[in-house]
Amino acid sequence: MIKLNVQNEFSRLRAVVLGAAKSNGPAPTLEEAYDPKSAKHIKAGTYPKNEDMVIEMDAVAAVFKKYDVTVYRPNQIEAYNQIFSRDIAFVIEDKFIKANILPDRAREIEAIQYVMDQIDPKNIVQFPDEVHVEGGDVMPYGDYIFVGTYYGEDYADYITARTNMHAVKALQELFPKKTVKPFNLRKSNTIAEDNALHLDCCFQPLGKGKCIIHENGFLYKEEFDWLVNYFGKANCFQIDKKEMYHMNSNIFSISEDVIISEKNFTRLNTWLRDQGFTVEEVPYFEISKQEGLLRCSTLPLIRD
Protein backbone atom coordinates (compact mmCIF):
# COMPACT_ATOMS: atom_id res chain seq x y z
CA MET A 1 0.00 0.00 0.00
CA ILE A 2 1.05 3.59 -0.61
CA LYS A 3 0.82 5.63 2.59
CA LEU A 4 0.09 9.12 1.28
CA ASN A 5 1.64 12.12 3.00
CA VAL A 6 1.94 15.62 1.54
CA GLN A 7 1.95 18.59 3.93
CA ASN A 8 3.64 21.16 1.69
CA GLU A 9 5.47 21.73 -1.59
CA PHE A 10 9.04 21.04 -0.50
CA SER A 11 9.46 18.37 2.19
CA ARG A 12 11.70 15.48 1.10
CA LEU A 13 10.04 13.70 -1.82
CA ARG A 14 9.76 9.90 -1.60
CA ALA A 15 7.17 8.96 -4.27
CA VAL A 16 5.75 10.80 -7.27
CA VAL A 17 3.70 10.25 -10.43
CA LEU A 18 5.61 11.71 -13.38
CA GLY A 19 3.61 12.22 -16.58
CA ALA A 20 4.53 10.61 -19.89
CA ALA A 21 5.04 11.90 -23.44
CA LYS A 22 5.67 8.76 -25.52
CA SER A 23 2.38 8.81 -27.42
CA ASN A 24 0.99 12.33 -27.42
CA GLY A 25 -0.32 11.93 -30.93
CA PRO A 26 -0.17 14.60 -33.64
CA ALA A 27 -0.24 18.31 -32.81
CA PRO A 28 -3.80 19.30 -31.89
CA THR A 29 -5.90 21.57 -34.07
CA LEU A 30 -6.52 25.13 -32.93
CA GLU A 31 -10.04 24.11 -31.90
CA GLU A 32 -8.57 21.42 -29.64
CA ALA A 33 -6.20 23.78 -27.79
CA TYR A 34 -6.96 24.19 -24.07
CA ASP A 35 -4.87 27.32 -23.51
CA PRO A 36 -3.51 30.33 -25.47
CA LYS A 37 0.16 29.27 -25.34
CA SER A 38 -0.53 25.92 -26.98
CA ALA A 39 -2.67 27.73 -29.57
CA LYS A 40 0.19 30.13 -30.33
CA HIS A 41 2.59 27.24 -31.05
CA ILE A 42 0.00 25.34 -33.09
CA LYS A 43 -0.43 28.44 -35.30
CA ALA A 44 3.35 28.94 -35.61
CA GLY A 45 4.04 25.27 -36.43
CA THR A 46 6.31 25.02 -33.36
CA TYR A 47 4.15 22.69 -31.26
CA PRO A 48 6.48 20.25 -29.46
CA LYS A 49 7.29 16.84 -30.91
CA ASN A 50 6.82 13.65 -28.89
CA GLU A 51 10.47 12.60 -29.15
CA ASP A 52 11.71 15.95 -27.80
CA MET A 53 9.33 15.84 -24.86
CA VAL A 54 10.32 12.26 -24.02
CA ILE A 55 13.97 13.39 -23.75
CA GLU A 56 12.92 16.22 -21.41
CA MET A 57 10.83 13.97 -19.17
CA ASP A 58 13.59 11.35 -19.07
CA ALA A 59 15.94 14.03 -17.73
CA VAL A 60 13.54 14.64 -14.82
CA ALA A 61 13.20 10.89 -14.20
CA ALA A 62 17.01 10.69 -14.00
CA VAL A 63 17.09 13.40 -11.31
CA PHE A 64 14.46 11.52 -9.32
CA LYS A 65 16.56 8.36 -9.59
CA LYS A 66 19.61 10.26 -8.34
CA TYR A 67 17.68 11.28 -5.22
CA ASP A 68 16.19 7.82 -4.67
CA VAL A 69 12.58 8.84 -5.36
CA THR A 70 10.05 6.14 -6.31
CA VAL A 71 8.56 7.14 -9.67
CA TYR A 72 5.24 5.95 -11.08
CA ARG A 73 4.37 6.61 -14.73
CA PRO A 74 0.89 6.49 -16.28
CA ASN A 75 -0.02 3.49 -18.42
CA GLN A 76 0.24 4.52 -22.04
CA ILE A 77 -2.88 5.57 -23.93
CA GLU A 78 -2.15 5.84 -27.64
CA ALA A 79 -2.23 9.36 -29.15
CA TYR A 80 -3.27 11.02 -25.88
CA ASN A 81 -1.57 13.80 -23.91
CA GLN A 82 -0.53 12.38 -20.52
CA ILE A 83 2.18 14.87 -19.54
CA PHE A 84 0.46 16.95 -16.88
CA SER A 85 -0.21 14.55 -14.03
CA ARG A 86 -0.77 17.42 -11.54
CA ASP A 87 -3.96 18.37 -13.40
CA ILE A 88 -5.68 15.05 -12.82
CA ALA A 89 -5.22 14.65 -9.07
CA PHE A 90 -3.37 15.98 -6.04
CA VAL A 91 -2.54 14.86 -2.51
CA ILE A 92 -3.02 16.81 0.70
CA GLU A 93 -2.11 15.04 3.97
CA ASP A 94 -3.31 11.45 3.40
CA LYS A 95 -6.07 12.30 0.88
CA PHE A 96 -5.84 11.61 -2.85
CA ILE A 97 -8.20 14.08 -4.49
CA LYS A 98 -9.32 13.34 -8.04
CA ALA A 99 -9.72 16.48 -10.12
CA ASN A 100 -12.90 17.23 -12.02
CA ILE A 101 -10.95 17.90 -15.17
CA LEU A 102 -11.96 19.08 -18.65
CA PRO A 103 -14.17 16.28 -20.08
CA ASP A 104 -11.83 15.72 -23.05
CA ARG A 105 -9.08 14.70 -20.61
CA ALA A 106 -11.06 12.28 -18.47
CA ARG A 107 -9.12 9.19 -19.61
CA GLU A 108 -5.88 10.47 -18.06
CA ILE A 109 -6.91 9.40 -14.56
CA GLU A 110 -7.65 5.86 -15.80
CA ALA A 111 -3.98 5.49 -16.72
CA ILE A 112 -2.92 5.74 -13.07
CA GLN A 113 -5.62 3.42 -11.74
CA TYR A 114 -2.87 0.95 -10.76
CA VAL A 115 -1.48 3.64 -8.43
CA MET A 116 -4.90 4.35 -6.92
CA ASP A 117 -5.37 0.60 -6.36
CA GLN A 118 -2.47 0.81 -3.88
CA ILE A 119 -4.16 3.58 -1.85
CA ASP A 120 -6.68 2.97 0.93
CA PRO A 121 -10.05 3.58 -0.83
CA LYS A 122 -11.32 5.68 2.08
CA ASN A 123 -8.55 8.17 1.33
CA ILE A 124 -9.58 8.69 -2.30
CA VAL A 125 -11.85 11.72 -2.70
CA GLN A 126 -14.04 12.61 -5.67
CA PHE A 127 -15.84 15.94 -5.35
CA PRO A 128 -19.33 16.51 -6.85
CA ASP A 129 -19.51 17.61 -10.50
CA GLU A 130 -20.04 21.30 -9.71
CA VAL A 131 -16.67 21.39 -7.93
CA HIS A 132 -14.06 22.26 -10.55
CA VAL A 133 -10.48 21.83 -9.35
CA GLU A 134 -7.06 21.02 -10.81
CA GLY A 135 -3.89 20.31 -8.85
CA GLY A 136 -1.95 23.22 -10.33
CA ASP A 137 -4.24 25.56 -8.38
CA VAL A 138 -3.84 23.86 -4.97
CA MET A 139 -0.88 24.25 -2.60
CA PRO A 140 -0.73 23.08 1.02
CA TYR A 141 1.53 25.27 3.13
CA GLY A 142 1.58 24.83 6.90
CA ASP A 143 -1.80 25.85 8.32
CA TYR A 144 -2.93 27.11 4.90
CA ILE A 145 -4.10 25.65 1.64
CA PHE A 146 -3.50 28.26 -1.06
CA VAL A 147 -5.98 27.94 -3.95
CA GLY A 148 -5.91 29.71 -7.30
CA THR A 149 -9.41 30.37 -8.58
CA TYR A 150 -11.50 32.80 -10.59
CA TYR A 151 -14.29 34.72 -8.87
CA GLY A 152 -15.89 36.29 -11.95
CA GLU A 153 -19.48 35.63 -12.98
CA ASP A 154 -18.08 34.95 -16.47
CA TYR A 155 -16.13 31.91 -15.14
CA ALA A 156 -17.80 29.61 -17.68
CA ASP A 157 -16.50 31.76 -20.56
CA TYR A 158 -12.88 30.92 -19.72
CA ILE A 159 -11.48 27.54 -20.74
CA THR A 160 -8.45 28.77 -18.76
CA ALA A 161 -10.45 28.99 -15.51
CA ARG A 162 -10.00 25.52 -14.01
CA THR A 163 -10.84 25.87 -10.29
CA ASN A 164 -14.02 27.49 -8.99
CA MET A 165 -15.27 28.76 -5.64
CA HIS A 166 -17.16 25.49 -5.07
CA ALA A 167 -13.70 23.90 -4.82
CA VAL A 168 -12.59 26.40 -2.19
CA LYS A 169 -15.64 25.48 -0.10
CA ALA A 170 -15.18 21.73 -0.65
CA LEU A 171 -11.52 21.87 0.40
CA GLN A 172 -12.44 23.84 3.52
CA GLU A 173 -14.98 21.16 4.45
CA LEU A 174 -12.48 18.35 3.80
CA PHE A 175 -9.71 20.05 5.81
CA PRO A 176 -11.53 21.94 8.58
CA LYS A 177 -8.34 22.56 10.58
CA LYS A 178 -6.69 24.37 7.66
CA THR A 179 -7.35 27.87 6.36
CA VAL A 180 -8.22 27.63 2.67
CA LYS A 181 -7.10 30.92 1.11
CA PRO A 182 -8.30 31.69 -2.43
CA PHE A 183 -6.53 33.96 -4.92
CA ASN A 184 -8.34 35.45 -7.92
CA LEU A 185 -6.15 34.84 -10.98
CA ARG A 186 -5.92 36.76 -14.25
CA LYS A 187 -7.39 34.72 -17.12
CA SER A 188 -7.19 35.06 -20.88
CA ASN A 189 -8.32 32.59 -23.52
CA THR A 190 -6.26 34.34 -26.20
CA ILE A 191 -3.14 36.05 -24.77
CA ALA A 192 -0.73 33.67 -23.04
CA GLU A 193 1.27 36.50 -21.42
CA ASP A 194 -1.91 37.63 -19.63
CA ASN A 195 -3.05 34.21 -18.51
CA ALA A 196 -2.28 32.57 -15.17
CA LEU A 197 -3.64 29.13 -16.07
CA HIS A 198 -3.07 27.86 -12.52
CA LEU A 199 -1.73 29.33 -9.29
CA ASP A 200 1.61 27.62 -9.93
CA CYS A 201 1.92 29.67 -13.13
CA CYS A 202 2.38 32.86 -11.06
CA PHE A 203 3.38 31.69 -7.57
CA GLN A 204 5.18 28.85 -5.82
CA PRO A 205 6.40 28.43 -2.24
CA LEU A 206 9.88 26.96 -1.80
CA GLY A 207 11.88 25.68 1.16
CA LYS A 208 13.73 28.06 3.51
CA GLY A 209 10.67 30.36 3.65
CA LYS A 210 11.17 31.58 0.06
CA CYS A 211 8.76 31.87 -2.86
CA ILE A 212 8.54 32.80 -6.54
CA ILE A 213 5.77 35.23 -7.48
CA HIS A 214 4.45 37.34 -10.37
CA GLU A 215 2.28 40.33 -9.49
CA ASN A 216 0.27 40.53 -12.71
CA GLY A 217 -0.95 36.95 -12.33
CA PHE A 218 -3.22 38.16 -9.52
CA LEU A 219 -6.32 40.21 -10.31
CA TYR A 220 -6.42 41.80 -6.85
CA LYS A 221 -3.29 43.63 -5.71
CA GLU A 222 -4.24 43.10 -2.07
CA GLU A 223 -4.07 39.32 -2.55
CA PHE A 224 -0.61 39.60 -4.11
CA ASP A 225 0.43 41.96 -1.29
CA TRP A 226 -0.83 39.47 1.31
CA LEU A 227 1.53 36.80 -0.03
CA VAL A 228 4.51 39.19 -0.22
CA ASN A 229 3.86 40.28 3.38
CA TYR A 230 3.38 36.69 4.53
CA PHE A 231 6.70 35.51 3.08
CA GLY A 232 8.54 38.82 3.50
CA LYS A 233 9.64 40.87 0.51
CA ALA A 234 13.29 39.78 0.81
CA ASN A 235 12.18 36.12 0.51
CA CYS A 236 10.15 36.66 -2.67
CA PHE A 237 11.74 36.24 -6.10
CA GLN A 238 9.56 38.43 -8.30
CA ILE A 239 9.38 37.36 -11.94
CA ASP A 240 8.36 39.60 -14.82
CA LYS A 241 5.75 38.97 -17.50
CA LYS A 242 8.19 37.25 -19.87
CA GLU A 243 9.48 34.99 -17.10
CA MET A 244 5.91 34.07 -16.14
CA TYR A 245 5.18 33.27 -19.79
CA HIS A 246 8.19 30.93 -19.81
CA MET A 247 6.92 29.33 -16.57
CA ASN A 248 9.68 30.39 -14.15
CA SER A 249 7.38 29.81 -11.16
CA ASN A 250 6.59 26.26 -12.27
CA ILE A 251 9.70 24.54 -10.95
CA PHE A 252 9.66 21.57 -8.54
CA SER A 253 11.14 20.97 -5.10
CA ILE A 254 12.59 17.56 -4.23
CA SER A 255 13.38 18.80 -0.73
CA GLU A 256 13.83 21.93 1.37
CA ASP A 257 17.26 22.35 -0.29
CA VAL A 258 16.99 20.75 -3.76
CA ILE A 259 15.02 22.14 -6.70
CA ILE A 260 14.57 20.92 -10.29
CA SER A 261 14.52 23.91 -12.65
CA GLU A 262 14.60 24.58 -16.38
CA LYS A 263 18.16 25.18 -17.58
CA ASN A 264 17.28 28.44 -19.37
CA PHE A 265 15.98 30.13 -16.20
CA THR A 266 19.33 31.88 -15.70
CA ARG A 267 18.22 34.72 -13.42
CA LEU A 268 16.08 32.47 -11.25
CA ASN A 269 18.64 29.65 -11.00
CA THR A 270 21.36 32.12 -9.99
CA TRP A 271 19.12 33.53 -7.25
CA LEU A 272 18.21 30.05 -6.01
CA ARG A 273 21.87 29.10 -5.69
CA ASP A 274 22.57 32.40 -3.92
CA GLN A 275 19.87 31.41 -1.40
CA GLY A 276 21.64 28.10 -0.71
CA PHE A 277 19.54 25.77 -2.88
CA THR A 278 20.98 22.94 -4.96
CA VAL A 279 19.56 23.44 -8.46
CA GLU A 280 19.23 20.42 -10.74
CA GLU A 281 18.87 21.93 -14.22
CA VAL A 282 16.95 20.05 -16.92
CA PRO A 283 15.77 20.91 -20.45
CA TYR A 284 12.01 21.48 -20.39
CA PHE A 285 11.48 24.20 -22.98
CA GLU A 286 9.47 22.05 -25.41
CA ILE A 287 7.02 20.96 -22.72
CA SER A 288 6.61 24.60 -21.63
CA LYS A 289 4.99 25.35 -25.00
CA GLN A 290 1.83 23.71 -23.64
CA GLU A 291 1.60 26.21 -20.76
CA GLY A 292 2.91 23.78 -18.16
CA LEU A 293 6.29 22.90 -16.70
CA LEU A 294 7.86 20.86 -13.91
CA ARG A 295 5.23 21.22 -11.19
CA CYS A 296 2.46 20.54 -13.70
CA SER A 297 3.94 17.23 -14.79
CA THR A 298 4.54 15.84 -11.29
CA LEU A 299 2.04 14.51 -8.75
CA PRO A 300 3.74 13.99 -5.35
CA LEU A 301 2.34 11.09 -3.30
CA ILE A 302 4.74 10.93 -0.35
CA ARG A 303 6.90 13.61 1.20
CA ASP A 304 8.63 13.04 4.56
C-alpha atoms as one frame of an Amber mdcrd trajectory, in Angstrom:
protein
   0.000   0.000   0.000   1.046   3.592  -0.613   0.819   5.632   2.591   0.094
   9.117   1.280   1.638  12.117   3.001   1.940  15.623   1.540   1.953  18.587
   3.927   3.636  21.162   1.688   5.469  21.730  -1.588   9.044  21.044  -0.502
   9.461  18.375   2.193  11.700  15.479   1.104  10.038  13.705  -1.816   9.763
   9.903  -1.605   7.172   8.957  -4.267   5.752  10.796  -7.271   3.696  10.247
 -10.434   5.608  11.705 -13.376   3.612  12.220 -16.577   4.526  10.610 -19.894
   5.040  11.900 -23.439   5.669   8.763 -25.517   2.379   8.811 -27.417   0.989
  12.329 -27.417  -0.321  11.928 -30.931  -0.174  14.603 -33.640  -0.243  18.312
 -32.812  -3.802  19.298 -31.890  -5.900  21.568 -34.073  -6.522  25.133 -32.930
 -10.038  24.108 -31.905  -8.566  21.421 -29.642  -6.204  23.784 -27.787  -6.958
  24.193 -24.068  -4.868  27.319 -23.513  -3.513  30.330 -25.468   0.157  29.273
 -25.339  -0.533  25.924 -26.982  -2.672  27.733 -29.575   0.191  30.132 -30.326
   2.590  27.242 -31.051  -0.004  25.340 -33.087  -0.426  28.443 -35.295   3.346
  28.937 -35.610   4.037  25.274 -36.430   6.307  25.022 -33.364   4.149  22.695
 -31.258   6.477  20.249 -29.460   7.289  16.837 -30.912   6.823  13.646 -28.890
  10.469  12.597 -29.153  11.710  15.953 -27.801   9.325  15.843 -24.861  10.320
  12.255 -24.022  13.966  13.389 -23.751  12.922  16.216 -21.407  10.834  13.969
 -19.169  13.590  11.346 -19.071  15.936  14.033 -17.728  13.538  14.637 -14.819
  13.197  10.890 -14.197  17.010  10.688 -13.996  17.089  13.404 -11.315  14.460
  11.520  -9.316  16.557   8.355  -9.591  19.613  10.255  -8.344  17.684  11.280
  -5.219  16.186   7.816  -4.672  12.575   8.841  -5.362  10.045   6.141  -6.314
   8.563   7.140  -9.672   5.239   5.951 -11.081   4.372   6.606 -14.733   0.891
   6.487 -16.281  -0.016   3.491 -18.418   0.235   4.515 -22.035  -2.880   5.571
 -23.929  -2.146   5.842 -27.644  -2.227   9.356 -29.152  -3.275  11.017 -25.882
  -1.570  13.803 -23.910  -0.526  12.384 -20.518   2.176  14.867 -19.542   0.465
  16.954 -16.884  -0.213  14.552 -14.030  -0.767  17.417 -11.544  -3.960  18.367
 -13.400  -5.678  15.046 -12.822  -5.220  14.646  -9.066  -3.368  15.983  -6.037
  -2.541  14.860  -2.512  -3.018  16.812   0.704  -2.112  15.040   3.970  -3.311
  11.452   3.402  -6.068  12.302   0.881  -5.837  11.608  -2.847  -8.204  14.083
  -4.490  -9.319  13.343  -8.040  -9.723  16.485 -10.125 -12.904  17.231 -12.016
 -10.953  17.898 -15.168 -11.964  19.075 -18.653 -14.169  16.278 -20.078 -11.831
  15.715 -23.050  -9.081  14.703 -20.611 -11.062  12.278 -18.467  -9.119   9.187
 -19.611  -5.876  10.471 -18.057  -6.907   9.395 -14.560  -7.651   5.859 -15.799
  -3.980   5.493 -16.723  -2.923   5.739 -13.071  -5.620   3.416 -11.740  -2.870
   0.950 -10.760  -1.480   3.636  -8.429  -4.905   4.346  -6.918  -5.367   0.604
  -6.364  -2.465   0.808  -3.875  -4.162   3.578  -1.852  -6.679   2.969   0.928
 -10.054   3.584  -0.825 -11.323   5.677   2.085  -8.550   8.174   1.330  -9.577
   8.689  -2.296 -11.851  11.724  -2.702 -14.044  12.613  -5.671 -15.841  15.939
  -5.350 -19.330  16.510  -6.851 -19.512  17.611 -10.504 -20.041  21.299  -9.705
 -16.673  21.390  -7.925 -14.059  22.260 -10.548 -10.477  21.834  -9.347  -7.056
  21.024 -10.809  -3.886  20.305  -8.849  -1.954  23.224 -10.329  -4.236  25.558
  -8.376  -3.843  23.860  -4.974  -0.879  24.251  -2.601  -0.734  23.083   1.020
   1.533  25.274   3.134   1.577  24.827   6.902  -1.796  25.854   8.321  -2.926
  27.105   4.904  -4.102  25.648   1.641  -3.499  28.263  -1.063  -5.978  27.945
  -3.950  -5.909  29.708  -7.303  -9.413  30.372  -8.584 -11.496  32.804 -10.587
 -14.295  34.722  -8.874 -15.892  36.287 -11.946 -19.479  35.627 -12.983 -18.085
  34.946 -16.473 -16.135  31.910 -15.144 -17.804  29.607 -17.680 -16.498  31.757
 -20.561 -12.879  30.924 -19.725 -11.477  27.538 -20.737  -8.448  28.767 -18.762
 -10.453  28.988 -15.506 -10.004  25.522 -14.006 -10.843  25.874 -10.294 -14.019
  27.494  -8.990 -15.269  28.763  -5.637 -17.160  25.490  -5.075 -13.697  23.902
  -4.823 -12.593  26.401  -2.187 -15.645  25.483  -0.099 -15.185  21.734  -0.652
 -11.524  21.875   0.400 -12.436  23.838   3.517 -14.980  21.160   4.454 -12.483
  18.349   3.795  -9.708  20.046   5.814 -11.534  21.945   8.583  -8.337  22.558
  10.578  -6.685  24.369   7.662  -7.352  27.868   6.358  -8.217  27.630   2.668
  -7.098  30.924   1.112  -8.296  31.689  -2.426  -6.533  33.962  -4.918  -8.336
  35.452  -7.917  -6.152  34.837 -10.978  -5.918  36.756 -14.245  -7.392  34.723
 -17.117  -7.189  35.064 -20.876  -8.320  32.595 -23.520  -6.255  34.336 -26.204
  -3.142  36.054 -24.772  -0.730  33.672 -23.038   1.270  36.498 -21.423  -1.910
  37.629 -19.635  -3.049  34.207 -18.510  -2.284  32.570 -15.170  -3.638  29.133
 -16.067  -3.068  27.857 -12.521  -1.735  29.326  -9.288   1.613  27.625  -9.929
   1.925  29.673 -13.130   2.381  32.857 -11.057   3.383  31.689  -7.569   5.182
  28.848  -5.817   6.402  28.435  -2.238   9.882  26.958  -1.795  11.880  25.679
   1.156  13.730  28.062   3.508  10.669  30.358   3.652  11.172  31.581   0.055
   8.759  31.872  -2.860   8.545  32.803  -6.538   5.768  35.230  -7.484   4.452
  37.342 -10.370   2.281  40.329  -9.492   0.273  40.526 -12.707  -0.948  36.947
 -12.333  -3.225  38.163  -9.520  -6.325  40.212 -10.313  -6.417  41.800  -6.846
  -3.293  43.633  -5.712  -4.239  43.102  -2.069  -4.068  39.323  -2.549  -0.610
  39.604  -4.113   0.428  41.959  -1.290  -0.831  39.473   1.311   1.532  36.805
  -0.029   4.505  39.186  -0.219   3.863  40.284   3.380   3.376  36.691   4.526
   6.699  35.509   3.080   8.537  38.817   3.505   9.637  40.868   0.506  13.292
  39.780   0.808  12.183  36.122   0.508  10.151  36.660  -2.674  11.737  36.235
  -6.102   9.557  38.428  -8.299   9.381  37.360 -11.937   8.356  39.595 -14.823
   5.747  38.970 -17.504   8.186  37.251 -19.871   9.484  34.988 -17.097   5.914
  34.073 -16.137   5.183  33.267 -19.794   8.192  30.926 -19.806   6.918  29.328
 -16.571   9.677  30.387 -14.146   7.381  29.809 -11.158   6.587  26.263 -12.266
   9.697  24.535 -10.945   9.662  21.567  -8.541  11.139  20.973  -5.098  12.589
  17.562  -4.232  13.383  18.804  -0.734  13.834  21.929   1.368  17.262  22.351
  -0.292  16.987  20.755  -3.762  15.019  22.142  -6.700  14.565  20.924 -10.286
  14.518  23.906 -12.646  14.596  24.582 -16.383  18.164  25.176 -17.580  17.281
  28.437 -19.371  15.978  30.133 -16.203  19.332  31.877 -15.698  18.218  34.722
 -13.422  16.081  32.466 -11.251  18.643  29.654 -10.995  21.365  32.116  -9.993
  19.116  33.528  -7.253  18.213  30.052  -6.011  21.869  29.101  -5.686  22.567
  32.395  -3.922  19.871  31.413  -1.399  21.642  28.101  -0.714  19.539  25.767
  -2.880  20.984  22.944  -4.959  19.560  23.442  -8.461  19.229  20.420 -10.742
  18.872  21.928 -14.220  16.951  20.046 -16.920  15.774  20.909 -20.446  12.005
  21.482 -20.386  11.479  24.204 -22.982   9.465  22.053 -25.413   7.019  20.964
 -22.725   6.609  24.599 -21.632   4.993  25.350 -25.003   1.827  23.709 -23.641
   1.597  26.213 -20.757   2.913  23.782 -18.156   6.285  22.900 -16.701   7.864
  20.862 -13.908   5.232  21.218 -11.189   2.457  20.544 -13.704   3.943  17.225
 -14.791   4.545  15.839 -11.291   2.043  14.512  -8.749   3.741  13.985  -5.351
   2.344  11.086  -3.302   4.737  10.930  -0.347   6.902  13.614   1.203   8.627
  13.037   4.559
